[in-house]
C-alpha cells in the first residue's frame, strides 16, 4: 500500500510522453495521437530535430563514403574515408553489445583522403562496429577480426 505522501509525484501524463514520441520520431499526426490516446493530449518537446532515415546498408554519410580494409582482419585494419571539407571527426570501436571499446581518433581533419589505422591486436576474434562521426552526422559499419 503506497500512500499519496510516499508516491513519486507525476509531472507529465505518460500518454503525453508517448504521443510526443509518436509525433516527433514516427511522424504521426497530432489528430491521430489524440484519437489513439486521448483528446486532451499535451505535446511535449522531448525530441528535437528528428529526421526520417532509411534502413539501407549503404556506407555513405552525406558525401562521406567510408569503409575499412582489410575486412576481415587479423591484426590491423584501416578505416578509409574522404572529407569534402575540414571537419571534426571521431571514430569509435564498439563490441556487439554496444559498449565503446576505444576511440581511434577525435580531432579536426582537413578535406581530402584519410586512412586511420586500427591496431586490433588487443581485440579478441569476432564482430565489431566502428562509428564515424563527422560534424553532427554519423555512420556505423561492421568489421570482423579473425
Phi, psi and omega per residue, in radians:
X1 nan 2.117 3.123
X2 -1.917 2.197 3.094
X3 -1.498 2.818 3.124
X4 -1.010 -0.475 3.128
X5 -1.291 -0.413 -3.101
X6 -1.613 -0.369 -3.050
X7 -1.325 2.725 3.066
X8 -1.346 2.231 -3.125
X9 -1.168 2.447 -3.135
X10 -1.529 2.149 3.125
X11 -1.565 -0.708 -3.119
X12 -2.322 2.532 3.030
X13 -1.173 2.266 -3.092
X14 -1.018 -0.481 3.132
X15 -1.169 -0.552 3.080
X16 -1.211 -0.649 3.092
X17 -1.127 -0.878 3.134
X18 -1.057 -0.777 -3.133
X19 -1.089 -0.697 3.124
X20 -1.141 -0.689 3.093
X21 -1.158 -0.720 3.083
X22 -1.020 -0.720 -3.122
X23 -1.238 -0.840 -3.027
X24 -1.338 -0.730 -3.009
X25 -1.579 -0.683 -3.040
X26 -1.895 0.101 3.074
X27 1.005 0.623 3.063
X28 -1.402 2.428 -3.116
X29 -1.236 2.711 -3.135
X30 -1.092 -0.661 3.114
X31 -1.093 -0.700 3.115
X32 -1.134 -0.740 3.115
X33 -1.079 -0.747 3.124
X34 -1.103 -0.666 3.111
X35 -1.202 -0.648 -3.098
X36 -1.356 -0.838 -2.995
X37 -1.650 -1.223 3.087
X38 -2.982 2.686 -3.005
X39 -1.157 -0.552 -3.100
X40 -1.565 0.500 3.126
X41 -0.925 2.329 3.111
X42 -1.962 2.052 3.120
X43 -1.214 2.336 3.094
X44 -2.098 2.210 -3.130
X45 -1.329 1.313 -3.094
X46 -1.426 -0.807 -3.087
X47 -1.931 2.180 3.120
X48 -1.850 2.484 3.052
X49 0.933 0.872 3.099
X50 -1.547 2.193 -3.121
X51 -2.004 2.666 3.085
X52 -1.264 2.524 3.069
X53 -2.258 3.003 3.073
X54 -2.010 2.777 -3.123
X55 -1.711 1.027 3.133
X56 -1.800 2.830 -3.119
X57 -1.703 0.133 -3.109
X58 -1.154 2.643 -3.097
X59 -1.893 0.806 3.117
X60 -2.009 2.245 3.113
X61 -2.040 1.769 -3.015
X62 1.062 -2.043 3.067
X63 -1.759 0.226 -3.124
X64 -1.651 2.101 3.043
X65 -1.898 2.257 -3.052
X66 -2.321 2.492 3.052
X67 -2.735 2.933 3.045
X68 -2.189 2.584 3.093
X69 -2.484 2.543 -0.219
X70 -1.217 2.740 3.086
X71 -2.561 1.920 0.139
X72 -1.305 2.851 -3.109
X73 -2.244 2.823 3.119
X74 -1.780 -0.916 -3.092
X75 -2.031 -0.666 -3.095
X76 -2.610 2.807 3.091
X77 -2.562 2.925 3.099
X78 -2.140 2.361 3.036
X79 -1.693 2.116 -2.974
X80 -2.012 2.339 3.105
X81 -2.788 2.822 3.073
X82 -2.089 2.359 3.071
X83 -1.809 2.365 3.099
X84 -1.339 -0.586 -3.138
X85 -2.478 2.870 3.077
X86 -1.097 2.283 -3.099
X87 -2.760 2.862 3.079
X88 -1.343 2.295 -3.102
X89 -2.227 2.272 3.053
X90 -2.241 2.223 3.101
X91 -2.126 2.139 -3.125
X92 -2.124 2.653 3.092
X93 -1.934 2.339 -3.123
X94 -2.194 2.628 3.012
X95 -1.502 -3.118 -3.084
X96 -1.216 -0.249 3.087
X97 -1.558 -0.036 3.120
X98 1.517 0.190 3.109
X99 -1.471 2.269 3.120
X100 -1.265 2.133 -3.108
X101 -1.627 -0.650 -3.123
X102 -2.844 2.765 3.026
X103 -1.944 2.085 -3.111
X104 -1.368 -0.784 3.119
X105 -2.613 2.598 3.078
X106 -2.676 1.418 -3.093
X107 -2.784 2.985 3.101
X108 -1.440 2.249 3.118
X109 -2.090 2.602 -3.140
X110 -1.389 2.909 3.092
X111 -1.074 2.561 3.096
X112 2.212 -2.928 -3.067
X113 -1.479 2.351 3.138
X114 -2.341 2.431 3.024
X115 -2.246 1.896 -3.104
X116 -1.741 2.084 -3.120
X117 -1.338 2.555 3.047
X118 -2.153 2.017 3.057
X119 -1.477 1.863 -3.075
X120 -1.750 0.322 -3.084
X121 -1.119 -0.491 3.142
X122 -1.536 -0.121 3.133
X123 -1.500 2.433 3.040
X124 -1.296 2.931 3.068
X125 -1.132 2.502 3.110
X126 2.605 -2.960 3.135
X127 -1.697 2.398 3.109
X128 -2.342 2.868 3.112
X129 -2.189 2.457 2.997
X130 -2.013 2.434 3.113
X131 -2.029 2.193 3.070
X132 -1.913 2.197 3.091
X133 -1.969 2.161 3.118
X134 -2.143 1.964 -3.069
X135 1.094 -2.145 3.136
X136 -1.841 0.292 3.111
X137 -1.985 2.762 3.104
X138 -2.562 2.794 3.093
X139 -2.504 2.413 3.113
X140 -2.065 2.375 3.105
X141 -2.444 2.717 -3.113
X142 -1.655 2.672 3.012
X143 -2.572 2.767 -3.091
X144 -2.212 2.422 3.053
X145 -1.917 2.283 3.133
X146 -1.509 nan nan
